[in-house]
């Protein structure tokens, strides 16, 4: 009898992405993350401050999406589910980049106008002519009326989130702002409403300026974050809006791309964007895939070929059968991978998260100590209060929390524009540490298909007399070697002869009749079966080609061989240059292939790879990767993502070379859409730039708080007379956050 308890305990794992609204600092994201992880049924939750998204793995039997949203709302923030659909993603990306920005801009304008009036009123005492007016209760009351809308309306979200955090026994950046601005307002209001004249100095300008300047910082952050996600929105915007389908009764009709389903037949005319992934069922064209692969030249497509949504039909017209739409399309998988990378956390971020998590309570304690110490040494209450408020504001850990996610968000987007899809933030970080790059040969360093490398003709035989018949024969076969010879003949403008009685002999070659004579093309075994004589120079050529690891095809007319073809898997055009760049970057290069040692060494010598491991079966490749790792090397594996899946998974970083097959997307750490190793060079360089930027951001954030807190607390006041006004503290805090994002945005041009 089965154990129901055991069966019921097996989680039904689902993944959801939430768009989080209202976060403004690392403490906010940490608080949301803590709230989600504390929800029963949630297996893991990761919140990214810059992308404002939460990536959640949960047991769908224990918790549903509505419960996840309530967990976020109970923490004082807003949340919406991001659906796995390209159209929805595009709308949500556009909306997410505008809604919060519009709200902050409206609040900022109102706060700025009112603060611009409060500030000169607060400084009126500086002018002797208005000295008596400056002590007027009426003037203080006017400032109170002007400041209340700034604090209560424009700064309401600071107080709302601060109270929500307090209910859960936590504190955030909003706590510091709320306490700082609220204390200044409360102290000033008591002084204003006190029946005794001259009850004390008022700090309405401090309260209003804190809210206004931090709103300015939030607004600039929103705009900068929008730029950071620009690459992702650009990807989503590639998709066309409509498609022309063939209805069941044979009519043509335009429909929204959102209504396409697999199996629909779509007409694509010249100059139109392809609306979805599919297979051409009629017609031919040249398709511009540069927006997804970066390849500048259009790719010839004909019946049976695969086309991808969002690419451009450059010429001709065709009909296609839809195979993938929305999140199941190639564009959808690209967007999903980029979002996943942006929503994940790099290991280096853990330090910032830990510091931010304990920073706010420590700051509050420091502010209380500052106030107490200054009061104990006899300072005026106003002085001690300003110092405490300045500590609260200057210490907001916004820049610390933004240091890593801002850089990761920009890097993931930049990678997508370069055809580099990082699976997560950890992959971006780890790529910097690579010491050894292991390459599969076929399809990675080489084109993955044979081509004619050399041709030798028998003595007294001209190409014009033999190649037309060979061309006609080989063009009848789908064998890769036959197709390569046909391509060679076509490229040399050979016209096919008329042939008949074509026969394909498995594992040996082909024969036919041309001008009454038997022609043959195949291996030595075929030549022997038909008693064909091999001239000495043809025999020598065949041995030479075979010794160099190339495939050999011999062509014959009648009873004598007349031509010998050498076929080899040719190097990709970019391979030699990029292996040289990788060596110059200080990386060790290794070839790991199932091909023969002769062929492997021949290719390796051309590309400058000294270490060659050949004759390896696919399941053995991961063992060789593990051996290199045991030697203390940080290993990257570059393969096609299918046969090399175990090795890609074993490696510290797996680079899947190709168009993003399902196996590649699931197994590899990085998918290189453009299908060549130039992407490895770009990925490592981008990783190094990203990690350098993160370290710069963390340095600036730590230095900012390290120097700012003592200055605000008044440590330098005795002797130097240096004290930070709360208004300038708010400006400095906002500037620090914006500077971190601005520094990260430089990665857009990496």
Buried (B, 14 or more C-beta within 10 A) or exposed (E): EEEEEEEEEEBEEBEBBBBBBBBBBBBBBBBBBBBBBEBEBBBEBBBBBBBBBBBBBBBBBBBBBEBBBBBBBEBBBBBBBBBBBBBBBBEBBBEBBEEBBEBBBEBBEBBBEBBEBBBEBBEBBEEEEBEEEBEEBEBBBBBBEBBBBBBEBBBEBBBBBBEBBBEBEBBBBBBBBBBBBBBBBEBBBEBBEEEEEEBBBBBBBBBBBBBBBBBBBBBBBBBBBBBBBBBBBBBBEBBBEBBBBBEEEEEEEEBEBBEBEEEBBBBBEEEBBBBBBBBBEEBBBBBBBBBBBBBEEBBEBEEEBBBBBBBBBBEBBBBBBBBBBBBBBBBBBBBBBBBBBBBBBBEBBEBBBEBBBEBBEEBBEBBEEBBEBBBEEEBEEBBBBBBBBBBBBBBBBBBBBBBBBBBBBBBBBBBBBBBBBBBBBBBBBBBBBBBBBBBBBBBBBBBBBBBBBBBBBBEEBEBEEBBBBBBBBBBBBEBBBBBBBBBBBEEEEBEBBEBEEBEBBEEBBBBBBBEEEBBBBBBBEBBEBBEBEBBEBBBEBBEBBBEBBBBBBBBBBBEBBBBBBBBBBBBBEBBBEBBBBBBEEEBBBBBBBBBEBEBBBBBBEEBEBEEBBBEBEBEBBBEBBBEBBEEEBBBBBBBBBBBBBBBBBBBBBBBBBBBBBEBBBBBBBBBBBBBBBBBBBBBBBBBBBBBBBBBBBBEBBBEBBEEBBBBBBBBBBEEEEEBBBBBBBBBBBBBBBBBBBBBBBEBBEB
